[in-house]
Amino acid sequence: MSKLPLTSVRAFEASARHASFVKAAVELNLTAAGVSQHVRALEDWMGIPLFIRHHRGVALTAAGRELGEAVRHGLMHMETAAQQLKHAEQVRPVSVACIPSVATRWLIPRLPLFRTAHPQIRINIVYALDARTPEAAGADILIRHGVKPAVPAIELMDAWTRPTCSPEFLETHGPFDRPEALIHTELLHDETVDAWDRWFSEAGIRAVPKAGHVFADFTLMFGSVIGGQGVGLCPTTLIRDEIASGALVTLFETASDRQKAYWLLEAQGLSDEARTLRDWLLANRD
């Protein structure tokens, strides 16, 4: 069976709406005879009459009314879909790259407030991996951990780390009244054991920390800390809620990694939406 003649459908829809081939011809920039030919072609394809033709004009048959209603709804659906796609193309999502700990503990908890303030802006969150620039991460904004980058960057928050554990672990294995008391307890390590070496050095202690579990990143280690399995060096700014609620305890104020922070880097040529998110994050960094 041959395909539905779509050009004829358009002529039929206009004729049905105007109840006139002449008015449909004006709208479609055709002749009345041309519109009539298109409608005749559709009737031939369907094998049924769609209009009753008389000297005063045309009127839809029962079949014509049924088809006219179906075509009207179909065109409405197509227009709605086209408008939605057009709007989606105009409002490009803002892409933010960051490490999992920043995403889960700092960025994602803030998204509902941003969504309330800017419901039209959609955000994509991607892994930063080892990217040093937003372009390398394929993102508009990169939140990077470490010492101050060589490229322009804005400090979001410090990354000072302090010994932290759950109240249950402290009750069972404490008290830890001096930094030396940590040397022989269960220490948890983020990526390597170097972080604890740095912390003991900051505390003025020369010691070889007890070997403990080593986790691939902070997010994994944090689950072990809050689960009461040991003491981990945690960036205090990322665990403020747990400290405030009493779910975690910071054992000493001595901090390591004081030269490190979480930095916001932006790609060149930011969209209006990306600039809006950047400004909002900076205003709500605390």
C-alpha positions, 0 to 999 in steps of 0.5 A, a space after each residue: 500500500 502506498 504511503 499517506 500523501 502528507 501534502 494532501 493531508 495538509 490541504 485537507 486539514 486547512 479545507 476542513 478548518 475553513 470549510 472552503 477550498 478557496 480560503 484554504 488556498 489563500 492560507 497555503 498559497 495555492 490555487 483553489 483548484 490545486 487544493 481541490 486536486 490535493 483533497 481529491 488525491 487523498 480521497 482516492 488514496 482512502 477510497 472514500 469521499 471526505 467532502 460534499 461539494 456544492 455550488 456554495 462551497 464544501 462540507 465534511 462528510 462523516 468520514 471527513 469529520 472523523 479524519 479532520 479531528 484525528 489530523 487536528 490532534 496529530 498536528 497539535 501533538 507535533 507542534 507541542 513536541 517541536 516546541 519542547 525540543 526547540 526550548 530544550 535546544 535553547 536551554 543547554 544543560 550546565 555540566 559540572 565536573 567534580 570528585 565523588 566526595 564533593 558531589 555527594 557531600 557538598 554539591 548534590 545537597 545544594 541542588 534542591 535550593 538551586 532548582 527552586 531558585 532556577 527551575 529552568 536550568 538543568 545540571 549534568 554532574 560528571 566525574 572529574 577524574 584527573 582533569 585539571 581544566 573544565 575543558 579536559 573534563 568536558 564540563 562548563 565548571 570544574 571543582 578541583 581538590 588540591 593546592 591552588 591551580 596555575 590557571 585562574 580559580 576561585 576557592 570554594 572552601 578549605 580542605 583541611 583534614 582532621 582525625 574523625 571517628 564515630 562516637 561508638 568507636 571513641 567510646 570503645 577504643 578511646 579516650 584519645 587525649 593526646 595525638 600519640 594515642 592514635 598511633 596504635 589504633 585502627 587508622 583508615 587511609 584514603 588512597 595511601 598512608 601518606 595523609 596520616 604521615 603528614 598529620 602526625 608531622 603537623 602534630 609534631 610526632 615522628 611515628 609510623 602509623 598503624 597499617 589499616 584499610 586503604 580505600 580508593 577515595 574519600 567517599 569509600 573511607 567515609 562509609 567506614 568512618 561513620 560505620 565505626 570501623 576506625 579513625 579517618 582523616 576527613 576534610 572538616 568542611 565536607 562533614 559539618 552536618 555529621 559533626 553538628 548532629 553528633 554522628 561524628 567526632 573530630 578528635 583534635 583541632 590540629 589539621 593537615 593539608 592546610 595548603 589545599 582547598 576545593 577550587 572552582 574553575 570555569 571554562 571559557 565562553 560560559 553560557 548564561 545558565 552556567 554563569 548563573 550556576 557559578 554565581 549561585 555556588 559562590 554565593 552559597 559556598 558556606 
